[in-house]
């Protein structure tokens, strides 16, 4: 009888122990999940830039803060201290340990402070995406000839297979070839001095891809560009559709 009871208890206890390990692992994985946040930061010239950040949180503590601007290589801040009681995190600028900022957590998902190094004060705001970020990224821009010029410039930049980069990693450097994203990025800066991810030129290109290839590409601009089956002719077709749709939108009262 005792042997029978032991045979029943051991598997039951093992099952409980195994479930505890699985739940613990899942919790750890969930806690370490990277989140995409936005906001603003100030560069060395004192210009306020759109902020795009990769964040890893554990409770109120920020374990990782990586600045990942559109079109540029990411850079990770050094996290010096998290104080979850006083609700602040102290960080230093990459490769500049004396440039330190104390970011105050004002509400959940909203941190703000200033980088200071004795010579300059550079404000930074890190937060979850909201309407202000959408506004900064051009979500309320209306279709205009500026947007048309951006797409026309993309067609000039990617005028041949030789000038088309089919291996986009969303880091844009001056070169002889451009991916679709980097051509939009460079054209936006050339025509309008700044890249805005939600402006009509970018949105209409994205919409043209999604309409022709519904739900096929997760990261629409990058995955479409890198797809082996997509030809230069198809790329130009998408750009011309986006341009035509922009012109129609401008003509609407």
N, C-alpha and C positions, 0 to 999 in steps of 0.2 A: 504493500500500500504506500509506504514512504517513497519507494523508488518511483512509483507512478506520479506522486505529487511533485517530486523533484523534477521529473521530466516535463511537467506542465509549467512549473515556476521558472525554470531556467530560460526557456524560450521567451516567456512573457517578459522577464527582466531584461533579456537581451534586446527585445523589441523596443522597450521603453528607452533603454540606453542608446540604441541606434537612432531612434526618433529625436532624442535630445541632441545628438551630434548633428544630425541633418538640420534641425531648426537653428542650432547655434551657427552653423556654417552659412545658412541662408540669411540670418540676421547680419552676420559679418559682411557678407557680399553686398547686401542691401545698403548697409551703412557706408560702405566704401564706393558706392556707385557714383560715377562722375556726372555732374550736372552742368548744364550750359546756362550761365548767367550773363547779364549785360550791365550797362551803366556807362560811365565815362572815366577817362584818365587824362592827365595833362602831360604833354611831352616836354622835352628839354627846352624847347623854344617857347614854352608857356601856352601852347595851343591846346584847347580841349578837344580830345578825340573820342570817337565812339569806342566804348569798351565792350569787349567780348571775352568772357572768362570761362575757363574750365575749372570747376570747383568740386572738391571732395569734402563732405561734411560728416561729422560724427556728433550727433546732438546739436549743440550750439557751436561746437568747435569747428573751425575751418582748417582742415589738415593739408589741403593743397589749394593754391590760388595761382592759376596759370593764365597770363594774358595771351589771348589768341586772336589778334586783330584779323579782319578779313584781308586776305592777300599777303600777309606777312608771316614770318616764322614766329611760333609761340615762344614766350619766355616765362619762366616760373619764378615767382617771388619766393623769398626765403621766409618761412613762418618762424618767428622768434618765440612768440608766446601767445597762448590762448587763455583768456580769463573769462570763463563762462559765468562766473558770479557777477563781476563788474560789467560783463558783456562787451569785451573788446578783444581784438586780435592785433598783435604787433608784427609787422612784416618789414623786410628790407628789399630794396630794388635789386634785381639781378646784377651781379658783378659790382654792386656799389653798396657795400655793407654799412656805410655811414649814412646812406640816404634811407631814413626810417619813417614809417607811418604807423600811427595808432588808429585803427579803424573801429569806430564805435558802432555797435549793433543797435540801431534805433527801433526797429521792429523786425519781426522774422523775415529773413531774406533781404535785409537792407543794411549795408555797412558803408560808412563814409568817414573820410579823414584826409590828412595832408601828408605827403612825403616832404620831409625837411632834411637839409644837409648843411645848414648854416649859411647857405648862399641863396637858396631858392625854396619856394613853397609851391608844391604841385598837388592840387586836389585830386582825389580819386573817389569814385562811387561804385560800389559793387552790389548788384541786386538782381532779383528775379525779373524776368521780362515784363514790362508794362507798357502803357500807351505812350509814355514819353520816349521809350526806346524805339517803338514803332515810328514815332514822329521823326526822331533822329535819323532813322534808316530810310526815310522818304516815303513812308506808307501813304501820306496824304498829298504827295506830289500829283499834279494833274498831267495827263498826256499833253505833250508839247513838242515843238520842233527840236528842243534840246534833247529829248528822249530819242527822237528819230535820228538825230545826228550821232548819238552814241552807238546805235545799231549800225548805221552806215559806216562808222569808223571800225566797228568789229569786222565787218565784211572786208574792209581794206587790210586790216591786220592779218586776218586768216584768208588770204586770197589764193592759197595753194596748199597742197599736202606738205610741202617743204616748210611752210610757215605755220603749220598746225601741230601743236603739242598734244598727242593722244594719251599722255600719261600725267593727268592733272593731279596735283596733291594740294591744291588751293594756296600754295605759296607762290607768289608772282614776282619774278625777277626780270629785269631788262634782258631780253634775249631776241633771237631771230625768229622764234616760234612762240605761239600763244595757245593756251587751251581756251575753250569757250568762256569759262569763268574769268580767267585772267585777261582775256580780250575785253570783256565787259568791265572788269575792274580798271584796266588801263584807260579805256575809252571814257569811262565816267570821270576819271581824274583829268584827262586831257580836255574834255569838253566842259566839265562842270566843277573841276578842282577837287572833287571828293567822291569816293565810292559810297553808295548807299544801297544796301542789299534789298530793300523793298521798293525802290523807285520803279516807275512804269517800264523803263527800258528793260530792266532785269526781270520784272514780273511778267511782261508780255512774252519774253523769250521762254521763261519757265512755263507759262500757260500754254504756249504753242507746242512745247514738248509733251506736256501732260495730256493735251487733247489728242495728239496723234498717237501717243503711246500710254494709254491710261494705266496708272499704277505699276508701270514697268520699272521705274527707276526711283530708288529711295532718296538719294541725294541727286536731285534732278539734273542740275547743270553738270556736275562732275561725272555722274554715272553715264549720262547720255554721251558726253564728250569721250569718255574712256571706252565705251562699248565697241568691241571689235567690229561689229557688223555695221556700225554707222559710218557712212561715207561723207566726203567733203560736200558732195552734191546735196545730201540730206541735211547737213549742217546749214548750208546756204539756204535751203528751202525753209527750214525753221526760222532762220533770221529774217527772210523776206516775208514770211507769214506774220511774224511779230511786227515788222515794220508796217506792213499793210494794215494790220489791226490797230496799230497806234494812229495811223493817219485817219482811219475811219472814226476812231474815238475822238480825235481832235475836231473833226468836222461836225460831230454831234452838238446840238445846241445845249 
